[in-house]
Amino acid sequence: MTAMMLDDSEASDAELIGRARGGDRRAFGKLLERHYGFVYRAAYRWCGRKADAEDIAQDVCVRLGRAIRDYQGNGAFTTWLYAMTLNAARDMMRKRARDTAKTEAFGTYGLIAGEGSAESQDPTEALWAAVRMLPDKQRDAVLLVYGEGLGHAAAAEVMAISETTVSWHIHEAKKRLKVLMRSAGEV
């Protein structure tokens, strides 16, 4: 029993994925444990709120349980996992937008709660808040390259676009961020 636990902790992602695809729950659990922080960080950078990042990370864990059998191993597992995280974050934001529209239609504005001023005083948080205001592709490119430290080629793979398109989105995002930060008095 102890030997198997050592094997799990020393097993490569590819080994764990193979075993998880075959129904090994312990291997799947180890895979989740190994990559949960990565998913949470990506989700947090995307949405900027702890509770939402936790919800997104949990959603990714559930999605991963359903999708692990479909993982082909053509690219890096983390690239596939990052794309799954971005999709979960976008789904949550779309749901929130629908819920907000419904709430506003009924005249209730209670969804605004939870946005404190402590975050807005931090220049780094102000920048990430501005990043979250960018159009989807620009935001994703900035989050992948600057938030996660991926190169343009790896970001292109996650976003399923060309490397030059990633570079263009980064360039456009920088121009927009300058305007957004100036209007917020941060630059």
N, C-alpha and C positions, 0 to 999 in steps of 0.2 A: 504494500500500500504506500509506504513512504517513497519507495523507488519510483512509483508512478507519478507522485506529486513532484519529485525532482525532474522527471522526464517532462512534465507539463511546463515547469518553469524554464527549462532549458530548451524546449522545443521551439523551432522556428515558426514564424507565422504560417508558412506554407504547410508545415506538418499539422499545426493546429487547425488550419482551414480544411485540410483534407479529412482529418478526423471529425471535425464539426459537420462537414457536408455528409458524412456517413452516420450522423446522429449522436456522436459523442458529446454529451452535455458538458462534461468536465472540460473538454478542449474548447468548446464554445464559450464557457464561462471564463476560461483563462484568456481567450482572445478578447472578450469584452473588457476584462480587467486591464489588460495590457493597453488597450486603445481608448478607454473611456475618457481619460484626461485630454487626449487629442481631440476627440469629438466635442467635449464640453468647451474647450478653448475656442475651437472654430465656431461653435454655436454662439458663445458669448461675444466674440468679436463681431459676429453677424448681427446680433440683436441688441447687445449692450445691457442686458438685464439678467441677473443671476437666475431668477425663477424661470424666465423664458428659456435660458440656456439649459437649465436642468430638464425642462419639459422636452426640448428638442433632443437632448442627449438620450433621454428615456425613449423617445419616439424612434430614434435611430437604432437603439438596442432592439426594440421590437421589430423594426423593419429588417434589421440584420438577421434576426432569427428566421424570418420568412424568406430572405433573399440569399442566404449563404450558399444554398445549393445551386444557385444560378451564377455564382462567381466563377468566372472562367480562368482567372489568373493571367490574363493577357497583359495587364498593367500592374503597377504596384497596388497592393491591397489598400494602402493608405489613400491613394488617389481615388479608388473606388469608394472608400469609406467617406472621404471628403465630399465627393459628389453627392452621396446619399445624405450627408449632413446638410449640405446646401439646399437640397430638395426638401428636406424636412423643415428647414428654417423658412423657406419660401412658402411652403404649405401653411405653416403656422401664421405667417404674416398675412397671407391671403384670407385665412379664416378670421384673423383678428380684424382685417379690413371689412369683411362681410358683417361680423358681429358689431363692429363700431357703426356701420351704416344702419343696421337694424336698430341699434340702441338710439342713435340720433333720430331716426325716423319716429321713434316713440317718445322722444323728448327727454331721454335720460342720458346724463353725461357722466355716469359713475366710472367709466373705464379709464379715466385719466389718472386715478389714484395710483400711487406708487412711484411717481417720478419726482425724486427729491432734488433739492438744490445742491447737495453735497457733491454729486457727480458733475454737475455743470461747472463747478469751480475748478475742477482739475483740468488743466490744458490738454492732457492726453485724452481724457474722456470727451472733452469738447471736440477734439479732432475725430475720434472714432464716431461720435454722434453725427458729425458732418459727413463722414464716410457713409454712414447708414442712410443718409439723405440722397446719395448719388443714385443714378439709374442702375438697374440690376447688374448689367454686364460690367460697368465701371466699378461698382461696389465689390462685386465678386473678384475682379482682377486685383484690386487694391488689397482686399482681405487675404487673398491667396499669396500675393507677392510680399506684401509688407507685414501682414498679420501672421502668416504661417511660414514666411521665409522661403517660399518656393521660388524657383527660377521661372522665367517666362515660359520655357518649354514645358515644365511640369504643370504650370497653371493652365497652359493651353490644352494639355491633355485632360485636366479636370473639367475645364469649361467646354471641351469638344469644339475648339476653334483653333485658328492658326496662331503661331507664336507672334507674328507681326500684328495680329488683331489684338492680342493681349497687350502688346506694347502701345498700340494706339489707344486702347481703353485706359491704360495707366496715364498716358499723356493727357487725355481729355479729363480724366478724374483730377489730376493735379491742377489743371486750369480751373475747374469748377470748385475745388476745395479752397483755392486762393480766394475766390469770390465769396464763398460761404463763410470762411473764417474772417475775412475782412468785415463782412456785414454783421458778424457776431462780435466784432471788436477784439478778436483773438490775434490778429496779425498786425 
